[in-house]
Amino acid sequence: MKIYLVIGAFSAMLAVILGAFAAHGLKNQLSDNLLGVFQTGVQYQMYHSLGLILLVLVAQIMPSPQLAWSAAFMTTGILLFSGSLYLLAITGIKWFGPITPIGGLCFIIAWAIFIFTAVKGLK
């Protein structure tokens, strides 16, 4: 699980960098709509980076192999969801759009596993 702490912290840092890049570097390069798409990617990346860090902390209190699965799905969700939004916004290639919901499904699965593990651990 330690690797997910590093991934979560790195991803959170990268979200800050990408958010600043969008606000300053892409502001005049992208339409308002595409800038909003990029910012959505940044927001979800930050939320789920913090989620990864939370998973690692919970795993210290309540060790469970399922939490590693949750972290893996969360990491995959960041890559697919946020990554596809970044690529869609920057390139304008619509093909990246259908990848986004797969990343969203990974987020849902990650949180569902987390909930299941938490409920199971509270008994």
C-alpha angles and dihedrals in degrees: 000000000000091000089060090055089056092044091049094049093044092047091050090051090048090050090056091048093048092046091054090045090053094046095048110017103035099033093096095031101058134051116252089255095053091043087055090051090053092047091051088056090051093049095049091044091055094045092051095041087059088045090057091051089049091051091054092049092048090048088060090057099034110023113205134155088223090068089063088055090050090051091049092052091046091051091048089048091054091051096045101035102038095029093054091048091051092050093045092051096045100039101028088221105149091203089082091062097078091054092062097073090052088058089047090053089052089054091050092049091048093053092043091054089047091052092046091049093047093050091046091048094050093063 
